[in-house]
Amino acid sequence: MDSFTPENLAKATEILEQARAQLQAIGLHCMLSSTSLPQGLSVSLHVAQTELAVVAAHVASGQGGSLAHTADGQRHFVSEVADMAADLAIDKARR
């Protein structure tokens, strides 16, 4: 039986949202990510010292951590991080 049902995914997300709020309250930067892969659904909470670091962690998670370490992938990875950081800044400005 698969315990990662939509209901449990919602519960896990709620728990991670609470953790994110507590971590942000102590000055850490956080980003919640959910991913649907052929292997199944996942939800992650990235926590970092800086906003750029948490964005980089999110991008690395989405693209695969190895991409950031390959000669060909490095430029693309940096571009993705910059794009996501810009999108985040736009979202913040709208709030």
Order of alpha helices (4+ residues) and beta strands (2+ residues): alpha-beta-beta-alpha-alpha
